[in-house]
């Protein structure tokens, strides 16, 4: 991007043009004599080199000097992208009920269900949750994300981090029932608030995933935990996982493996209240598709802000032009005083 720092100085070319007209049209010094026949051999023409060359050099020097004063420059514009990320804590239920499989409505028979499980079309709740959470993490490149697993008690898997690969790797190790079979909802929210309350991020978010009702007594109730989050400007999104077509695989060496129906158990009213208290939103994910939609909406709601300050690095040509003007001026003076010296 080429520009002049002081473009208004280019207006000096107007009086410069007038000066050129005056100098070039100005008559040479004359002497009245009866005849010029004897002077023709001396070359008294206006176009002789002794007159024209110095004038050209001095004119160029002045023109270049005006350009130098206007400071011509070439700017390399750079847009600096600076992402202001969000601090997010994910709280994932790993109680025994996350072993359950939510069966889509298009599967009608036992064999179809077996084949769908083998093909990967249908998975346990815990696996579906890991899959969709992983996709969510991959989309949040500039956000620090942490993870708390919970059942009877919360377990801090990772503090908020930008090392998302490490976070996902540790999330994949979680299994249902590994830290208990009950569901304590207040604990993970309080732990997540503790992680986020001193964060310098302008936006702090908790996303809670659970398929069960709160059945663990703690010093805080889930609603009180949501109020604690609101006190520290932490928004809580709640996701209730489960459907009316849920089954758990029971292995039996005598009768063979069979699927036992499980009643939908999460407390929707509680999850809605927790989200409302903290300024968040509640989502119901009855299957993989529902969980995917919930995560997509949360991703759209929680936008990472981007700053784009413009920075222009200039290469200045003014000093070089000033040197050229000085060289031309000295050259003109030197030629005028030596080769083109005029003798009266």
C-alpha positions in Angstrom: 0.0 0.0 0.0 1.8 3.1 -1.3 1.0 6.5 0.3 2.5 9.9 1.3 2.8 10.8 5.0 2.3 14.5 4.1 0.4 14.5 0.7 -0.5 18.2 1.1 3.2 19.1 0.5 2.8 17.8 -3.1 0.9 21.1 -3.7 4.4 22.7 -3.8 4.6 21.3 -7.4 2.2 24.1 -8.4 4.6 27.0 -7.6 7.5 24.7 -8.8 5.8 24.4 -12.2 5.4 28.2 -12.3 9.1 28.6 -11.4 10.1 26.2 -14.2 8.1 28.3 -16.7 9.7 31.5 -15.5 13.3 30.1 -15.5 13.0 28.4 -18.9 11.3 31.3 -20.6 13.6 33.9 -19.0 15.7 35.5 -21.7 19.4 35.1 -21.6 21.5 38.2 -20.8 22.0 40.3 -24.0 24.1 43.0 -25.3 23.0 45.4 -28.1 25.4 45.3 -31.0 25.3 46.1 -34.7 25.7 42.5 -35.9 25.9 39.0 -34.4 27.8 37.4 -37.3 31.0 37.3 -35.4 29.3 35.6 -32.3 27.6 32.8 -34.1 30.6 30.5 -33.8 30.4 30.9 -30.0 27.0 29.1 -29.7 25.0 31.8 -27.9 21.8 29.7 -28.2 19.4 29.0 -25.3 19.7 25.3 -26.0 23.5 25.0 -25.6 24.6 22.4 -23.0 26.2 25.0 -20.7 22.7 26.5 -20.2 20.3 23.5 -20.4 22.2 20.8 -18.4 22.5 22.7 -15.1 18.9 23.9 -15.3 17.7 20.3 -15.8 19.8 19.0 -12.9 18.6 21.8 -10.5 15.0 21.3 -11.6 15.2 17.5 -10.9 16.9 18.2 -7.5 14.0 20.5 -6.5 11.4 18.0 -7.7 13.0 15.2 -5.9 13.3 17.3 -2.7 9.5 18.1 -2.8 8.8 14.4 -3.1 11.1 13.7 -0.1 9.4 16.3 2.0 6.0 14.6 1.3 7.5 11.3 2.7 6.5 8.6 0.2 6.2 5.2 1.8 5.1 1.7 1.2 3.0 0.2 4.0 2.7 -3.5 4.8 -0.7 -3.8 6.5 -1.1 -6.6 9.1 -4.3 -7.6 10.8 -3.5 -9.1 14.2 -6.1 -11.7 15.2 -6.3 -11.9 18.9 -8.9 -14.3 20.3 -10.4 -13.7 23.7 -11.3 -17.2 24.8 -13.9 -18.4 27.3 -13.1 -20.6 30.4 -15.3 -23.7 30.4 -15.7 -26.5 32.9 -17.4 -29.6 31.7 -19.1 -31.8 34.4 -19.7 -35.4 33.2 -21.8 -37.9 35.0 -20.0 -41.3 35.3 -22.4 -43.1 37.6 -23.3 -46.6 36.7 -26.5 -45.6 34.8 -24.3 -44.1 32.1 -23.8 -47.7 30.9 -27.4 -47.5 29.6 -28.1 -47.5 25.9 -30.8 -45.2 24.4 -32.3 -47.0 21.5 -33.5 -44.9 18.5 -37.2 -45.3 17.5 -36.3 -46.9 14.1 -34.8 -50.0 15.8 -37.6 -52.5 16.3 -36.1 -55.8 17.2 -33.4 -57.4 19.4 -31.3 -58.4 16.4 -31.5 -55.0 14.9 -30.2 -53.6 18.2 -27.4 -56.1 18.4 -26.3 -55.3 14.8 -26.5 -51.5 15.5 -24.3 -51.9 18.6 -21.8 -53.9 16.6 -21.7 -51.4 13.8 -21.3 -48.5 16.2 -24.7 -46.9 15.2 -25.8 -47.2 18.8 -23.6 -46.7 21.8 -23.7 -46.4 25.6 -24.7 -43.0 27.0 -21.1 -42.5 28.3 -19.7 -43.1 24.8 -22.2 -40.9 23.1 -21.4 -38.1 25.6 -17.6 -38.5 25.1 -18.1 -38.3 21.3 -20.1 -35.1 21.3 -18.1 -33.5 24.1 -15.0 -34.2 22.0 -16.5 -32.6 19.0 -17.4 -29.6 21.1 -13.9 -29.3 22.5 -12.4 -29.4 18.9 -14.5 -26.4 17.9 -13.3 -24.3 20.9 -9.7 -23.8 19.8 -9.2 -20.6 21.8 -11.0 -21.6 25.0 -9.5 -23.1 28.2 -11.6 -26.1 28.9 -11.5 -28.3 32.0 -13.3 -31.5 33.0 -14.9 -32.8 36.2 -16.2 -36.4 36.4 -18.8 -37.1 39.1 -20.8 -39.8 40.7 -20.9 -40.1 44.5 -18.3 -37.3 44.6 -16.7 -35.0 42.0 -13.3 -36.0 40.5 -11.2 -33.3 38.9 -10.0 -34.8 35.6 -8.4 -31.6 34.3 -8.3 -27.9 35.2 -9.1 -25.4 32.4 -6.4 -26.0 29.7 -5.6 -25.2 26.1 -4.1 -28.6 25.7 -7.3 -30.1 24.3 -5.6 -33.3 23.0 -4.5 -34.1 26.6 -8.0 -33.3 27.9 -9.8 -35.6 25.4 -7.3 -38.4 26.1 -8.1 -38.3 29.8 -11.8 -38.0 29.2 -11.7 -41.2 27.1 -10.4 -43.2 30.1 -13.6 -42.5 32.1 -16.0 -45.4 32.6 -19.4 -45.7 34.3 -19.2 -46.8 37.9 -15.5 -46.1 38.2 -16.0 -43.6 41.0 -19.4 -44.8 42.3 -22.9 -45.5 41.2 -24.9 -42.7 42.8 -25.4 -39.2 41.4 -24.3 -36.1 43.3 -25.1 -33.0 41.2 -24.1 -30.2 43.7 -20.5 -31.3 44.2 -19.3 -31.0 40.5 -21.0 -27.6 40.1 -19.4 -26.2 43.3 -16.0 -27.7 42.3 -16.3 -26.1 38.8 -17.2 -22.7 40.4 -14.1 -23.0 42.6 -12.0 -23.5 39.4 -13.5 -20.6 37.6 -14.2 -18.0 40.2 -10.7 -16.4 40.0 -10.4 -16.7 36.2 -9.6 -13.5 34.4 -11.7 -14.6 31.4 -14.7 -12.3 30.7 -17.0 -15.3 30.3 -17.0 -18.4 32.5 -19.2 -21.4 31.8 -20.1 -24.8 33.3 -21.8 -27.5 31.2 -23.3 -30.3 33.3 -24.2 -33.6 31.8 -26.3 -36.1 33.8 -28.8 -38.9 33.3 -29.8 -39.2 37.0 -31.5 -37.5 39.9 -29.5 -36.0 42.7 -29.3 -38.8 45.4 -26.3 -37.7 47.3 -26.6 -35.5 50.4 -24.0 -32.7 50.5 -23.5 -29.4 52.4 -24.9 -27.6 49.3 -28.0 -28.5 47.4 -27.9 -28.4 43.6 -29.9 -25.2 43.6 -27.6 -23.6 46.1 -24.6 -24.7 43.9 -26.3 -22.9 41.0 -26.7 -19.8 43.2 -23.0 -20.0 44.1 -22.2 -20.0 40.4 -24.5 -17.0 39.8 -22.6 -15.1 42.6 -19.4 -15.4 40.7 -20.9 -14.7 37.2 -20.5 -18.3 36.1 -23.2 -19.5 33.7 -24.5 -23.1 34.1 -25.8 -25.1 31.1 -27.5 -28.4 32.1 -28.0 -31.3 29.8 -30.4 -34.1 30.8 -29.5 -37.4 29.1 -32.0 -40.1 28.7 -35.1 -41.4 26.8 -38.2 -43.6 27.3 -36.5 -46.3 25.2 -33.5 -47.0 27.4 -32.0 -50.5 28.0 -29.0 -51.9 29.8 -27.2 -55.0 28.7 -27.2 -57.7 31.3 -24.8 -60.6 30.7 -26.1 -64.0 31.8 -24.1 -67.2 31.1 -27.2 -69.3 31.6 -29.9 -67.4 29.7 -27.6 -65.4 27.5 -27.1 -61.7 27.2 -30.4 -59.7 27.3 -31.4 -56.1 27.3 -33.4 -54.9 30.4 -35.5 -51.7 30.1 -34.5 -48.8 32.4 -36.8 -46.0 33.4 -35.8 -42.4 32.5 -34.4 -41.0 35.8 -33.0 -37.5 35.5 -34.7 -34.7 37.3 -35.7 -32.3 34.6 -37.3 -29.7 36.9 -34.1 -29.5 38.9 -31.9 -29.1 35.9 -34.1 -26.4 34.5 -34.0 -24.5 37.8 -30.2 -24.7 38.0 -29.8 -23.3 34.5 -32.3 -20.5 35.2 -30.7 -19.5 38.5 -27.3 -19.0 36.8 -28.5 -17.4 33.6 -27.9 -20.6 31.5 -30.2 -22.9 29.6 -31.4 -26.5 29.9 -31.3 -29.1 27.2 -32.8 -32.6 26.9 -30.7 -35.1 24.9 -32.7 -38.3 24.4 -30.1 -39.8 22.0 -26.9 -39.0 20.2 -28.7 -36.7 17.8 -30.3 -34.8 20.6 -26.9 -34.4 22.4 -25.3 -33.2 19.2 -27.9 -30.5 18.7 -27.6 -29.4 22.4 -23.8 -29.1 22.0 -24.1 -27.2 18.7 -26.5 -24.7 20.3 -24.2 -24.1 23.3 -21.3 -23.7 20.9 -23.3 -21.0 19.0 -24.4 -19.2 22.2 -20.9 -19.1 23.7 -19.0 -17.2 21.0 -15.3 -16.5 21.4 -14.7 -12.7 20.9 -12.1 -11.7 18.3 -10.1 -8.5 18.2 -8.6 -7.5 14.9 -6.3 -4.5 15.4 -4.7 -3.2 12.2 -1.0 -2.6 12.2 0.9 -1.1 9.3 4.7 -1.3 8.9 6.0 1.4 6.6 9.1 1.5 4.5 10.1 5.1 4.2 11.6 6.5 0.9 11.9 10.1 2.0 15.5 9.9 3.3 16.7 8.2 0.1 15.1 10.8 -2.0 16.6 13.6 0.0 20.0 12.1 -0.6 19.3 11.9 -4.3 18.2 15.6 -4.3 21.4 16.5 -2.5 23.5 14.6 -5.0 21.8 16.2 -7.9 22.2 19.7 -6.4 25.9 19.1 -5.8 26.3 17.7 -9.3 24.6 20.7 -10.8 26.8 23.1 -8.8 30.0 21.1 -9.8 29.1 21.1 -13.5 28.2 24.8 -13.4 31.5 25.7 -11.9 33.7 23.4 -14.0 32.7 22.0 -17.4 29.9 24.5 -18.0 31.6 27.5 -16.5 30.5 30.7 -18.2 33.2 33.2 -18.9 32.1 36.8 -19.4 
